[in-house]
Amino acid sequence: MFVGARTTAEPSVITSLQNAGVKQVVRLRRRRHRESEGLFLIEGYREIRCAVDARVGVKVLFTCEQFYSHPDTRTLVRRMAENADISIEPVSREVFAKISVRENSDGLLAVASSPSWPLNDMQVPPNGLFLISTATEKPGNLGTILRSADAVGVDGVVVCGSGTDVLNPNVVRASLGTVFSMPVVRAEPESVRAWFKRNNLWIIAATPDADRLYTEADMVRPCAILMGSEHAGLDGEWLNSADDRVRLPAAGQADSINVAMAATVMLFEARRQRASPK
């Protein structure tokens, strides 16, 4: 539960770096605090607007007019102020600099309740296309994967393994808020594999050791594209559970490319095939 950004004795603009709400926001930069408190941070006009449109449970909105840069910022703040469940908390430049998690901030930072995102709530259409991200370590990579998945129009993204937390502020930022615009779930690998098998989804693993090129995979059928971690790739259990293994061609010295770029290539190949099925 958010402790509240002020007491009744405090001024209308929060100026103290010792404010209880300010301290809690700083703690929420760490995953263990996000998980224990059930809260996470959303910073930036575009990301917060996406969250509001997706009915994410925003609790508090910290604002600093000196940093406003988007022409519709005040409109968004007024819209959120109409929601009795959201507390609008103006803060000083110094306080906002303390709570901000990004450079060149535009003066908006929200605290929201962490969504549960259960796997069994994910809908599977007849010709579903999904992406499985396993143990992705870098927030920027996971955010880019989510952004590409949104652009392609996937039916869902499953994040599993011990990698980056999908609610890391830098994941939200790198996704440009698209983490809120499509179905995203978090689950353990064993339950993910069982869920895909139960729903008869063909799993296509991307691995540099595969014999076949990614363009040879049948992505028109109901399927899920499986991506591994940046350094180790996919472990044996994931590779053994895959129905197909493919690779991206590499003409240079590097034996693989960035996982976010590889996921983007795979996703757009699926989109190409589905636009012109074999």
VEXDREN-2710 file (C-alpha; in Angstrom, 1 decimal):
% VEXDREN-2710
k/r/px/py/pz
1/MET/0.0/0.0/0.0
2/PHE/1.3/3.5/-0.8
3/VAL/1.9/5.4/2.3
4/GLY/0.7/8.7/0.9
5/ALA/2.8/11.6/-0.4
6/ARG/2.0/14.1/2.4
7/THR/0.4/14.8/5.7
8/THR/-2.2/17.5/6.3
9/ALA/0.5/19.8/7.9
10/GLU/2.6/19.8/4.7
11/PRO/2.3/22.6/2.0
12/SER/0.5/22.1/-1.3
13/VAL/3.8/21.5/-3.0
14/ILE/6.0/18.8/-1.5
15/THR/9.5/20.2/-1.0
16/SER/11.0/17.8/1.6
17/LEU/13.2/15.0/0.4
18/GLN/12.4/13.3/3.7
19/ASN/8.7/13.0/2.8
20/ALA/7.4/9.4/3.4
21/GLY/5.9/9.1/-0.1
22/VAL/9.1/10.4/-1.7
23/LYS/11.2/7.8/0.2
24/GLN/8.8/5.1/-0.8
25/VAL/9.1/6.0/-4.5
26/VAL/12.9/5.8/-4.3
27/ARG/12.5/2.3/-2.7
28/LEU/10.3/1.2/-5.6
29/ARG/13.3/1.4/-7.9
30/ARG/14.3/-2.0/-6.5
31/ARG/12.6/-5.2/-7.6
32/ARG/12.3/-6.6/-4.1
33/HIS/10.4/-3.6/-2.9
34/ARG/8.1/-3.5/-5.9
35/GLU/7.2/-7.2/-5.3
36/SER/6.8/-6.9/-1.5
37/GLU/4.7/-3.7/-1.7
38/GLY/2.7/-4.6/-4.9
39/LEU/3.5/-1.3/-6.5
40/PHE/5.6/-0.1/-9.4
41/LEU/6.6/3.2/-11.1
42/ILE/5.5/4.7/-14.4
43/GLU/7.4/7.8/-15.6
44/GLY/6.6/10.0/-18.6
45/TYR/3.6/11.5/-20.3
46/ARG/3.3/8.8/-23.0
47/GLU/3.8/5.9/-20.7
48/ILE/1.3/7.2/-18.1
49/ARG/-1.3/8.0/-20.7
50/CYS/-1.0/4.4/-22.0
51/ALA/-1.4/3.1/-18.5
52/VAL/-4.5/5.3/-17.9
53/ASP/-6.1/4.2/-21.2
54/ALA/-5.5/0.5/-20.2
55/ARG/-7.1/1.2/-16.8
56/VAL/-4.0/0.3/-14.8
57/GLY/-4.5/1.1/-11.1
58/VAL/-2.7/4.4/-10.7
59/LYS/-2.6/5.4/-7.0
60/VAL/-0.5/8.6/-7.0
61/LEU/0.7/11.0/-9.7
62/PHE/3.7/13.2/-8.8
63/THR/3.9/16.4/-11.0
64/CYS/6.5/19.1/-11.5
65/GLU/5.3/21.8/-13.9
66/GLN/8.8/23.1/-14.4
67/PHE/9.6/19.9/-16.3
68/TYR/6.5/19.7/-18.5
69/SER/7.3/19.3/-22.1
70/HIS/4.4/17.6/-23.8
71/PRO/1.6/20.0/-24.9
72/ASP/-1.1/17.8/-23.5
73/THR/0.4/17.2/-20.1
74/ARG/-2.0/19.5/-18.2
75/THR/-4.9/17.9/-20.0
76/LEU/-3.8/14.4/-18.8
77/VAL/-3.3/15.7/-15.2
78/ARG/-6.8/17.2/-15.2
79/ARG/-8.2/13.9/-16.5
80/MET/-6.5/11.9/-13.8
81/ALA/-7.5/14.4/-11.1
82/GLU/-11.1/13.6/-11.9
83/ASN/-10.5/10.0/-10.7
84/ALA/-11.1/10.0/-6.9
85/ASP/-8.8/7.0/-6.5
86/ILE/-5.8/9.0/-7.8
87/SER/-3.9/11.5/-5.6
88/ILE/-2.3/14.3/-7.5
89/GLU/0.9/15.4/-5.7
90/PRO/2.8/18.5/-7.0
91/VAL/6.5/18.5/-6.0
92/SER/9.4/20.8/-6.2
93/ARG/12.2/20.5/-8.8
94/GLU/14.5/19.1/-6.2
95/VAL/12.0/16.5/-5.1
96/PHE/11.2/15.4/-8.6
97/ALA/14.9/15.1/-9.5
98/LYS/15.1/12.8/-6.5
99/ILE/12.3/10.5/-7.5
100/SER/12.8/10.5/-11.3
101/VAL/14.3/7.4/-12.8
102/ARG/15.2/8.8/-16.2
103/GLU/17.1/11.7/-17.8
104/ASN/15.2/14.5/-19.5
105/SER/12.0/13.7/-17.6
106/ASP/8.8/15.5/-18.6
107/GLY/7.6/16.1/-15.0
108/LEU/5.2/13.2/-14.5
109/LEU/5.7/10.1/-12.4
110/ALA/3.0/7.7/-11.2
111/VAL/2.8/5.0/-8.6
112/ALA/0.5/2.1/-9.6
113/SER/-0.7/-1.2/-8.3
114/SER/1.2/-4.1/-9.8
115/PRO/-1.1/-6.1/-12.2
116/SER/-1.3/-9.9/-11.5
117/TRP/-1.3/-10.9/-15.1
118/PRO/-2.2/-14.6/-14.6
119/LEU/-1.3/-17.0/-17.4
120/ASN/-4.7/-18.8/-17.4
121/ASP/-6.4/-15.5/-18.2
122/MET/-4.6/-15.2/-21.5
123/GLN/-7.0/-15.7/-24.4
124/VAL/-6.0/-17.9/-27.3
125/PRO/-7.6/-17.1/-30.6
126/PRO/-7.8/-19.7/-33.4
127/ASN/-4.7/-18.4/-35.2
128/GLY/-2.9/-17.1/-32.2
129/LEU/0.6/-15.6/-32.3
130/PHE/2.6/-15.3/-29.0
131/LEU/6.1/-14.5/-27.9
132/ILE/7.9/-16.2/-24.9
133/SER/10.8/-14.2/-23.4
134/THR/12.9/-16.3/-21.1
135/ALA/15.5/-14.9/-18.7
136/THR/16.0/-11.6/-20.6
137/GLU/18.4/-9.8/-18.4
138/LYS/18.5/-6.2/-19.7
139/PRO/15.5/-3.9/-19.2
140/GLY/16.1/-2.1/-22.5
141/ASN/16.0/-5.4/-24.4
142/LEU/12.7/-6.6/-22.7
143/GLY/11.1/-3.2/-23.3
144/THR/12.1/-3.3/-27.0
145/ILE/10.7/-6.8/-27.4
146/LEU/7.4/-5.7/-25.9
147/ARG/7.4/-2.7/-28.3
148/SER/8.0/-4.9/-31.3
149/ALA/5.3/-7.4/-30.2
150/ASP/2.9/-4.5/-29.9
151/ALA/3.8/-3.3/-33.4
152/VAL/3.3/-6.7/-34.9
153/GLY/0.0/-7.2/-33.0
154/VAL/0.8/-10.4/-31.1
155/ASP/-1.9/-12.0/-29.0
156/GLY/0.2/-12.1/-25.9
157/VAL/3.7/-12.0/-24.4
158/VAL/4.8/-14.4/-21.8
159/VAL/7.8/-13.4/-19.6
160/CYS/9.3/-16.2/-17.5
161/GLY/12.6/-17.2/-15.9
162/SER/14.9/-15.2/-13.5
163/GLY/15.6/-12.3/-15.8
164/THR/14.4/-8.7/-15.8
165/ASP/11.2/-7.8/-14.0
166/VAL/8.6/-6.7/-16.5
167/LEU/7.6/-3.9/-14.2
168/ASN/11.1/-2.4/-14.0
169/PRO/10.8/1.3/-14.8
170/ASN/13.3/1.0/-17.6
171/VAL/11.2/-1.8/-19.2
172/VAL/8.1/0.4/-19.1
173/ARG/10.1/3.2/-20.6
174/ALA/11.8/1.2/-23.4
175/SER/8.4/-0.3/-24.3
176/LEU/7.0/3.2/-24.7
177/GLY/4.1/2.1/-22.5
178/THR/3.1/-0.7/-24.9
179/VAL/3.5/-3.1/-21.9
180/PHE/0.0/-1.9/-21.0
181/SER/-1.6/-2.2/-24.5
182/MET/-1.4/-5.9/-25.0
183/PRO/-1.8/-9.1/-22.9
184/VAL/1.4/-9.7/-20.9
185/VAL/1.8/-12.4/-18.3
186/ARG/4.5/-13.6/-15.9
187/ALA/4.8/-17.3/-15.1
188/GLU/7.3/-20.0/-14.2
189/PRO/8.8/-22.0/-17.2
190/GLU/7.1/-25.3/-16.2
191/SER/3.6/-23.8/-16.2
192/VAL/4.3/-21.9/-19.4
193/ARG/5.3/-25.1/-21.3
194/ALA/2.3/-26.9/-20.0
195/TRP/0.0/-24.0/-21.0
196/PHE/1.3/-23.9/-24.5
197/LYS/1.0/-27.7/-24.9
198/ARG/-2.5/-27.6/-23.5
199/ASN/-3.5/-25.0/-26.1
200/ASN/-1.9/-26.8/-29.0
201/LEU/0.5/-23.9/-29.8
202/TRP/3.6/-24.7/-32.0
203/ILE/6.7/-23.4/-30.2
204/ILE/9.5/-22.1/-32.5
205/ALA/12.8/-21.6/-30.8
206/ALA/15.3/-19.1/-32.0
207/THR/18.9/-20.4/-31.5
208/PRO/22.1/-19.9/-33.4
209/ASP/22.8/-23.6/-33.4
210/ALA/19.8/-24.5/-35.5
211/ASP/20.2/-26.0/-39.0
212/ARG/17.2/-24.2/-40.6
213/LEU/16.7/-20.5/-41.3
214/TYR/13.9/-18.6/-39.6
215/THR/12.2/-18.0/-42.9
216/GLU/11.6/-21.8/-43.2
217/ALA/9.5/-22.0/-40.1
218/ASP/5.8/-22.1/-40.5
219/MET/4.5/-19.1/-38.5
220/VAL/1.1/-19.0/-40.1
221/ARG/-0.1/-21.8/-37.8
222/PRO/-1.0/-21.0/-34.2
223/CYS/2.4/-20.6/-32.6
224/ALA/4.8/-19.0/-30.1
225/ILE/8.2/-17.6/-30.8
226/LEU/10.7/-18.5/-28.1
227/MET/13.6/-16.2/-27.2
228/GLY/16.4/-16.9/-24.7
229/SER/18.7/-14.8/-22.6
230/GLU/21.3/-12.4/-24.0
231/HIS/24.3/-14.5/-23.0
232/ALA/23.3/-18.1/-22.5
233/GLY/20.4/-18.3/-25.0
234/LEU/17.9/-21.1/-24.4
235/ASP/18.6/-23.8/-21.9
236/GLY/18.2/-27.5/-22.6
237/GLU/14.7/-27.8/-21.2
238/TRP/13.4/-25.1/-23.5
239/LEU/15.2/-26.4/-26.5
240/ASN/13.8/-29.9/-25.9
241/SER/10.3/-28.6/-25.5
242/ALA/10.4/-26.6/-28.7
243/ASP/8.6/-28.0/-31.8
244/ASP/10.9/-26.2/-34.2
245/ARG/14.4/-24.7/-34.0
246/VAL/15.5/-21.9/-36.4
247/ARG/18.4/-19.4/-36.7
248/LEU/19.0/-16.0/-38.2
249/PRO/21.7/-15.9/-40.8
250/ALA/25.0/-14.3/-39.8
251/ALA/27.6/-13.4/-42.3
252/GLY/30.1/-11.6/-40.0
253/GLN/32.2/-12.7/-37.1
254/ALA/29.5/-12.4/-34.5
255/ASP/27.7/-15.7/-33.8
256/SER/24.4/-14.0/-32.8
257/ILE/22.7/-10.7/-32.7
258/ASN/21.0/-8.7/-29.8
259/VAL/18.0/-10.7/-28.4
260/ALA/15.7/-7.7/-28.9
261/MET/16.7/-7.4/-32.6
262/ALA/16.4/-11.1/-33.1
263/ALA/12.9/-11.1/-31.6
264/THR/11.9/-8.2/-33.8
265/VAL/13.1/-10.0/-37.0
266/MET/11.2/-13.1/-36.0
267/LEU/8.0/-11.3/-35.2
268/PHE/8.0/-9.4/-38.4
269/GLU/8.7/-12.6/-40.4
270/ALA/5.6/-14.0/-38.7
271/ARG/3.6/-10.9/-39.7
272/ARG/4.9/-11.2/-43.3
273/GLN/3.9/-14.9/-43.6
274/ARG/0.5/-14.2/-42.2
275/ALA/-0.1/-11.4/-44.6
276/SER/0.8/-13.7/-47.5
277/PRO/0.3/-17.3/-46.2
278/LYS/1.8/-20.1/-48.1
END
